[in-house]
Amino acid sequence: MLERIKGIDSRFLVLFALFIALLNGYYNTTLPIYVDEAYYWLWGKNLDISYFDHPPMVAYMLAFFTIFSDGVFFVRLGALLSVLGALFFIYKIANEIYSKEVANLSAILFLLTPVVGMGFTIMTPDSPLILFWAGSLYFSYLAIFRGDLRWYILAGIFIGLGLLSKYTMVLFLGFLFIFLLLKKAKLLLSFKPWLSVFIAFLIFSPVLIWNYARDWVSFAYQYNHGTSQELTILWGKFFEFFGGQFLLISPIFFAILLYAIFKNRAYFRDDKRFFIALSFLFPLLFILYKALFKKMELNWGITAYVGGIIIVAEFFIITKKDRLLIFATTLSLLLVLVMKFPLLFSLEGKNNPHSRIFGFEEVYNHISPTLKDS
C-alpha cells in the first residue's frame, strides 16, 4: 500500500478528493437540517458584523451558498468546500516540510478520518475555522521559513478570516507566539510578524466593534461557556473528552500521533518539525487543561489534527508499517460508516448519532398550524 501511495500523482488525489466530496454531497441531501444549522441559516438571512455566540463567517458562507436555493445540499456546501480547502493546504505544507509521499498519505488519511466525515456534513463555525486554520498554518510556515513579506501578509489575512470564523482561532496566535519565542526569537524584533497580527485584527475589528457596543457580551458568553469558575478537577469529564479524541481521528491514528510526537526527538530538535508538532500540541493541551475543570465539546480540539494528520502520515512513511496502515485505515473507515449509517450497526437511541438530527422537522410540522393560528 505504501509503495502505491508513493507513486500517486496530483491528478489522482484531486479525483479521489472530488469523489469523496461528491459521495458526501449526495449523503448530505438524505439528512434533514440540524437545529444548529437552522440557527446559522437564520444568521445568513439576517447578516450582521457579529452575533451573540460566534463571529459572522458561518453566516456569510451560508448567505453566499444559499443565494439561489435553501436546499440541504447548498446549506452544507460550505462545509464540503471548507474541508477540500483544508485538504489543499495540508497537502501543500506536508510537501513543503517533508516529501511528496508524506503529502500524498496526509491527504488520503485526512479524508478518511471520522472528524472529516463529520466535517463534510454539518455546517457550523468549525467548517470555515478548519479551512482558515490550515491556510494560516501554511502561510505562517512560508513566512517564518522563507521570510517574504507577501507570506506574512497572506498569513495575517488567513488568521483574520479564522478569527471571523470562531474565537478558538486565538489559539493559533498562541501557538505561533510560543514557536517564535522558542525557535525564532529574533523575528519578534522584526515588523513582519506584527504586520501579520495587525492585518488579522484589522479584519477581526468588526467583531470587536460589535462586542464593544454590547458590553462584550459574546466574549463573556464564550468565556463562561468554556471556563469553570471553580478549580475542582472533574476526572470523569476529562477522560470523557480525552477518550473522545481517539474517536475523532480514529483510535490507532491518535495513538500513533502521541507515540510519534514523544518518541521522535526530531520533532523538538528540528525547527520545521517542531512547528507542526506545536500546532498539534498547543491547542490540544490547552483544551485538555480546560477539560480538567469543565465539560469540553469534542469538536473544540479539531484544529489540532490539521498538523496532527501530517505527523501520522510521516510515521507510516518512515516506519513502512504497511499492515498497520491498512488496519488503521480500515478501522477509521469503519468508524466513518458507523457514524454515517448507524442503523446498519443496530445503534439506536442515544447511541445513534442521528438521534440529534432527526425529529426537528416533524416537530415543526406538528406545531406549525398552531403557530400560524396564534
C-alpha positions as CSV (number, residue, x, y, z in Angstrom):
1,M,0.0,0.0,0.0
2,L,2.8,2.4,0.9
3,E,4.6,1.7,-2.4
4,R,1.4,2.6,-4.3
5,I,1.0,5.8,-2.3
6,K,4.5,6.9,-3.3
7,G,3.5,6.7,-7.0
8,I,0.3,8.7,-6.7
9,D,0.2,11.8,-8.8
10,S,-1.7,15.0,-8.0
11,R,-4.4,14.3,-10.6
12,F,-5.4,11.1,-8.8
13,L,-5.5,12.9,-5.5
14,V,-7.8,15.6,-6.9
15,L,-10.1,13.0,-8.4
16,F,-10.1,11.0,-5.2
17,A,-11.0,14.1,-3.1
18,L,-13.7,15.1,-5.5
19,F,-15.1,11.5,-5.4
20,I,-15.3,11.6,-1.6
21,A,-16.8,15.1,-1.7
22,L,-19.5,14.0,-4.2
23,L,-20.4,11.0,-2.1
24,N,-20.7,13.2,1.0
25,G,-22.6,15.8,-1.0
26,Y,-25.2,13.2,-2.0
27,Y,-25.3,11.8,1.5
28,N,-25.9,15.3,2.9
29,T,-29.2,15.5,0.9
30,T,-30.5,12.5,2.8
31,L,-30.3,14.1,6.2
32,P,-32.6,16.9,7.4
33,I,-31.2,20.2,8.6
34,Y,-29.8,20.0,12.1
35,V,-31.1,22.6,14.6
36,D,-27.7,24.3,14.8
37,E,-27.6,24.6,11.1
38,A,-31.0,26.2,11.0
39,Y,-29.8,28.6,13.6
40,Y,-26.8,29.7,11.5
41,W,-29.0,29.7,8.3
42,L,-31.2,32.3,10.0
43,W,-28.0,34.3,10.6
44,G,-27.3,34.1,6.9
45,K,-30.7,35.6,6.2
46,N,-30.1,38.4,8.8
47,L,-26.5,39.4,8.1
48,D,-24.6,41.4,10.8
49,I,-20.9,42.1,11.6
50,S,-21.1,39.6,14.5
51,Y,-23.5,37.5,16.6
52,F,-24.2,36.6,20.2
53,D,-22.2,33.4,20.4
54,H,-19.9,33.4,17.4
55,P,-18.3,35.6,14.8
56,P,-20.0,36.0,11.5
57,M,-18.1,33.9,8.9
58,V,-20.5,30.9,9.0
59,A,-23.4,33.3,8.3
60,Y,-21.5,34.9,5.4
61,M,-20.8,31.5,3.9
62,L,-24.4,30.3,4.3
63,A,-25.7,33.6,2.7
64,F,-23.4,33.1,-0.3
65,F,-24.1,29.4,-0.9
66,T,-27.9,29.8,-0.5
67,I,-28.3,32.7,-2.8
68,F,-30.3,30.6,-5.3
69,S,-31.5,27.8,-3.1
70,D,-32.1,27.0,0.5
71,G,-31.9,23.2,-0.2
72,V,-29.9,21.0,2.2
73,F,-27.2,20.5,-0.4
74,F,-26.5,24.2,-0.6
75,V,-26.8,24.8,3.1
76,R,-24.0,22.2,3.6
77,L,-21.9,23.2,0.5
78,G,-19.7,25.5,2.6
79,A,-18.8,22.6,4.8
80,L,-17.8,20.4,1.8
81,L,-15.7,23.2,0.2
82,S,-14.1,24.1,3.5
83,V,-12.8,20.5,4.0
84,L,-11.5,20.4,0.5
85,G,-9.7,23.8,1.0
86,A,-8.2,22.5,4.2
87,L,-7.1,19.4,2.4
88,F,-5.3,21.5,-0.2
89,F,-3.3,23.4,2.5
90,I,-2.5,20.2,4.4
91,Y,-1.0,18.7,1.2
92,K,1.0,21.8,0.5
93,I,2.5,22.1,3.9
94,A,3.3,18.4,4.2
95,N,5.0,18.6,0.8
96,E,7.0,21.7,1.9
97,I,8.2,20.2,5.2
98,Y,8.5,16.5,4.4
99,S,8.0,15.0,0.9
100,K,5.5,14.2,-1.8
101,E,5.0,10.8,-0.2
102,V,4.1,12.3,3.1
103,A,1.8,14.8,1.4
104,N,0.0,12.1,-0.5
105,L,-0.6,10.0,2.6
106,S,-1.6,13.0,4.7
107,A,-4.3,13.9,2.2
108,I,-5.7,10.4,1.9
109,L,-5.7,9.8,5.7
110,F,-7.3,13.2,6.3
111,L,-10.2,12.4,4.0
112,L,-10.8,9.0,5.7
113,T,-10.9,10.2,9.4
114,P,-14.2,10.3,11.3
115,V,-13.7,14.0,12.1
116,V,-13.6,14.9,8.4
117,G,-16.5,12.6,7.7
118,M,-18.4,14.7,10.2
119,G,-17.0,17.9,8.9
120,F,-18.2,17.1,5.4
121,T,-21.8,17.0,6.6
122,I,-22.7,19.6,9.3
123,M,-22.3,23.3,8.5
124,T,-21.1,25.1,11.7
125,P,-18.4,27.7,12.6
126,D,-16.0,24.8,12.7
127,S,-16.2,24.5,8.9
128,P,-14.6,27.8,8.0
129,L,-12.4,27.5,11.1
130,I,-10.6,24.4,9.8
131,L,-10.2,25.9,6.4
132,F,-8.6,29.1,7.6
133,W,-6.5,27.3,10.3
134,A,-5.0,25.1,7.6
135,G,-4.4,28.1,5.4
136,S,-2.9,30.1,8.3
137,L,-0.6,27.2,9.1
138,Y,0.7,27.0,5.5
139,F,1.3,30.7,5.0
140,S,2.7,31.2,8.5
141,Y,5.2,28.4,7.8
142,L,6.2,30.1,4.5
143,A,6.5,33.5,6.2
144,I,8.7,32.2,9.0
145,F,11.0,29.9,7.0
146,R,11.2,31.9,3.7
147,G,10.8,35.4,5.0
148,D,9.0,37.1,2.1
149,L,6.7,39.9,3.1
150,R,3.9,38.5,0.9
151,W,3.7,35.4,3.0
152,Y,3.3,37.5,6.2
153,I,0.5,39.4,4.6
154,L,-1.3,36.3,3.5
155,A,-0.8,34.7,6.9
156,G,-2.3,37.8,8.5
157,I,-5.3,37.6,6.1
158,F,-6.0,34.0,6.9
159,I,-5.6,34.4,10.6
160,G,-8.0,37.3,10.5
161,L,-10.5,35.2,8.5
162,G,-10.0,32.4,11.1
163,L,-10.9,34.8,13.9
164,L,-14.0,35.8,11.9
165,S,-14.9,32.1,11.9
166,K,-14.6,31.1,15.6
167,Y,-13.0,32.6,18.7
168,T,-10.8,29.4,19.2
169,M,-8.7,30.7,16.3
170,V,-6.9,32.8,19.0
171,L,-5.2,29.5,20.0
172,F,-3.4,29.8,16.6
173,L,-1.8,33.1,17.7
174,G,-0.8,31.5,21.0
175,F,0.9,28.6,19.2
176,L,2.6,30.9,16.8
177,F,3.9,33.2,19.6
178,I,5.3,30.3,21.6
179,F,7.0,28.9,18.5
180,L,8.7,32.2,17.6
181,L,9.7,32.7,21.2
182,L,11.4,29.3,21.5
183,K,12.8,28.9,18.0
184,K,12.8,32.3,16.1
185,A,13.0,34.9,18.8
186,K,14.8,37.4,16.6
187,L,11.8,37.5,14.3
188,L,9.8,39.1,17.2
189,L,12.1,42.2,16.8
190,S,11.1,42.5,13.1
191,F,8.0,44.4,12.0
192,K,6.8,41.5,9.7
193,P,5.1,39.2,12.3
194,W,3.5,42.2,13.9
195,L,2.2,43.3,10.5
196,S,0.5,39.9,10.3
197,V,-1.1,40.5,13.7
198,F,-2.2,44.0,12.7
199,I,-3.8,42.7,9.5
200,A,-5.5,39.8,11.4
201,F,-7.0,42.2,14.0
202,L,-8.0,44.7,11.3
203,I,-10.0,42.0,9.6
204,F,-11.4,41.0,13.0
205,S,-12.2,44.6,14.1
206,P,-15.9,44.5,13.1
207,V,-16.4,41.8,15.7
208,L,-14.6,43.9,18.3
209,I,-16.8,46.9,17.4
210,W,-20.0,44.8,17.7
211,N,-18.9,43.5,21.1
212,Y,-17.8,46.9,22.4
213,A,-21.3,48.3,21.6
214,R,-22.9,45.4,23.6
215,D,-20.7,45.3,26.7
216,W,-18.5,42.4,25.2
217,V,-21.5,40.0,25.6
218,S,-20.2,37.5,23.1
219,F,-16.7,37.3,24.7
220,A,-18.3,37.0,28.1
221,Y,-20.6,34.2,26.9
222,Q,-17.8,32.1,25.3
223,Y,-15.5,32.6,28.3
224,N,-18.2,31.3,30.7
225,H,-19.1,28.6,28.3
226,G,-15.6,27.2,28.2
227,T,-14.2,28.2,31.6
228,S,-15.1,26.9,35.1
229,Q,-15.3,29.4,37.9
230,E,-14.2,26.6,40.3
231,L,-10.9,24.8,40.1
232,T,-12.3,21.4,41.1
233,I,-10.9,18.7,38.9
234,L,-13.6,16.6,37.2
235,W,-11.7,13.5,36.2
236,G,-14.8,11.9,34.6
237,K,-15.3,14.9,32.2
238,F,-11.6,15.0,31.5
239,F,-11.3,11.3,30.4
240,E,-14.5,11.6,28.5
241,F,-13.0,14.4,26.4
242,F,-9.6,12.7,26.1
243,G,-11.1,9.4,25.2
244,G,-13.3,11.1,22.6
245,Q,-10.2,12.3,20.8
246,F,-9.4,8.7,19.9
247,L,-12.8,8.6,18.1
248,L,-12.3,11.9,16.3
249,I,-9.2,10.9,14.3
250,S,-9.5,7.1,14.8
251,P,-8.0,5.3,17.8
252,I,-4.9,3.9,16.1
253,F,-4.1,7.2,14.3
254,F,-4.4,9.1,17.6
255,A,-2.2,6.6,19.5
256,I,0.4,6.8,16.7
257,L,0.3,10.5,16.8
258,L,1.0,10.6,20.5
259,Y,3.7,8.0,20.2
260,A,5.4,9.7,17.3
261,I,5.5,13.1,18.9
262,F,7.1,11.9,22.2
263,K,9.2,9.1,20.7
264,N,10.8,11.0,17.8
265,R,13.1,13.7,19.3
266,A,13.4,15.3,15.9
267,Y,10.1,16.9,16.5
268,F,11.7,19.0,19.2
269,R,15.1,19.5,17.7
270,D,14.2,20.3,14.1
271,D,12.5,23.7,13.7
272,K,10.2,22.7,10.9
273,R,9.0,19.5,12.6
274,F,8.6,21.4,15.8
275,F,6.4,23.9,14.0
276,I,4.0,21.1,13.0
277,A,4.2,19.3,16.4
278,L,3.4,22.5,18.3
279,S,0.5,23.3,16.0
280,F,-1.0,20.0,17.3
281,L,0.2,20.1,20.9
282,F,-0.7,23.6,21.9
283,P,-4.5,23.7,21.1
284,L,-5.0,20.1,22.3
285,L,-3.1,20.6,25.6
286,F,-4.9,23.9,26.2
287,I,-8.3,22.4,25.8
288,L,-7.2,19.3,27.8
289,Y,-6.3,21.6,30.7
290,K,-9.8,23.3,30.4
291,A,-11.3,19.8,30.4
292,L,-10.0,19.2,33.9
293,F,-12.5,21.7,35.3
294,K,-15.4,21.8,32.9
295,K,-17.1,19.6,30.2
296,M,-15.5,20.3,26.8
297,E,-17.1,19.6,23.5
298,L,-15.2,17.0,21.4
299,N,-15.1,19.3,18.3
300,W,-13.3,22.1,20.2
301,G,-9.9,20.3,19.5
302,I,-10.4,19.6,15.8
303,T,-7.9,22.2,14.6
304,A,-5.1,20.2,16.3
305,Y,-5.5,17.5,13.7
306,V,-4.6,19.7,10.7
307,G,-1.0,19.3,11.7
308,G,-1.6,16.0,13.6
309,I,-2.5,14.0,10.5
310,I,0.7,15.0,8.8
311,I,2.7,13.6,11.7
312,V,0.7,10.3,11.4
313,A,1.5,10.2,7.7
314,E,5.2,10.7,8.3
315,F,5.3,7.9,10.8
316,F,4.0,5.4,8.3
317,I,6.3,6.6,5.5
318,I,9.4,6.4,7.8
319,T,8.5,3.1,9.6
320,K,7.0,1.4,6.5
321,K,4.4,-0.4,8.6
322,D,2.2,-1.4,5.7
323,R,0.0,-3.8,7.6
324,L,-0.6,-1.4,10.5
325,L,-1.6,1.3,8.0
326,I,-4.1,-1.0,6.3
327,F,-5.6,-2.0,9.6
328,A,-5.7,1.6,11.0
329,T,-7.3,2.9,7.8
330,T,-9.9,0.1,7.7
331,L,-10.8,0.9,11.4
332,S,-11.1,4.6,10.5
333,L,-13.4,3.8,7.6
334,L,-15.5,1.6,9.8
335,L,-15.9,4.4,12.3
336,V,-17.0,6.7,9.4
337,L,-19.5,4.2,8.2
338,V,-20.9,3.7,11.8
339,M,-21.2,7.5,12.1
340,K,-22.9,7.8,8.6
341,F,-25.1,4.8,8.8
342,P,-25.7,4.0,12.5
343,L,-28.9,1.9,11.9
344,L,-26.9,-0.6,9.8
345,F,-24.9,-1.3,13.0
346,S,-28.0,-1.5,15.2
347,L,-27.3,1.7,17.0
348,E,-30.4,3.2,18.5
349,G,-31.5,5.9,20.9
350,K,-28.6,7.8,22.5
351,N,-26.1,5.6,20.8
352,N,-27.3,6.7,17.4
353,P,-25.6,10.0,16.3
354,H,-28.5,10.7,14.0
355,S,-30.8,11.0,17.0
356,R,-29.6,14.6,17.4
357,I,-30.6,15.4,13.8
358,F,-33.9,13.7,13.1
359,G,-37.1,14.8,14.7
360,F,-37.0,18.6,14.5
361,E,-38.7,18.7,11.1
362,E,-41.5,16.5,12.4
363,V,-42.0,18.7,15.5
364,Y,-42.1,21.8,13.4
365,N,-44.7,20.3,11.0
366,H,-46.8,19.2,14.0
367,I,-46.8,22.6,15.8
368,S,-46.7,24.9,12.7
369,P,-50.6,25.1,12.4
370,T,-50.7,26.3,16.0
371,L,-48.0,28.9,15.3
372,K,-49.9,30.2,12.3
373,D,-53.2,30.5,14.2
374,S,-51.6,32.4,17.1
